[in-house]
């Protein structure tokens, strides 16, 4: 059985539209735990396949991919770029433009 926090977080992640991103912290805050960003990371790691989550649309608060090179970074960046998300020269996403904040 999933906790209410997990249910809310899964719902939010599933509803991030193509071409938009959310941050770990914003998902946690909207789901009821403002300091739960790490829980969102663990949730994505353990439940993305089972719940068919668009895991690649979740980035850190600086607009950067948290995965390391050769550990999923390249795949996440390619998936985001295929949806029209642009990266700066420093591999940062402009959150003012691409952040999804209402569901």
Rosetta blueprint (number, residue, H / E / L):
1 X L
2 X L
3 X L
4 X H
5 X H
6 X H
7 X H
8 X H
9 X H
10 X H
11 X H
12 X H
13 X H
14 X H
15 X L
16 X L
17 X L
18 X L
19 X L
20 X L
21 X E
22 X E
23 X E
24 X H
25 X H
26 X H
27 X H
28 X H
29 X H
30 X H
31 X L
32 X L
33 X L
34 X L
35 X L
36 X L
37 X H
38 X H
39 X H
40 X H
41 X H
42 X H
43 X H
44 X H
45 X H
46 X H
47 X H
48 X L
49 X L
50 X L
51 X L
52 X L
53 X L
54 X L
55 X H
56 X H
57 X H
58 X E
59 X E
60 X L
61 X L
62 X L
63 X L
64 X L
65 X L
66 X L
67 X L
68 X L
69 X L
70 X L
71 X L
72 X L
73 X H
74 X H
75 X H
76 X H
77 X H
78 X H
79 X H
80 X H
81 X H
82 X H
83 X L
84 X L
85 X L
86 X L
87 X E
88 X L
89 X L
90 X L
91 X L
92 X L
93 X E
94 X L
95 X H
96 X H
97 X H
98 X H
99 X E
100 X L
101 X L
102 X L
103 X L
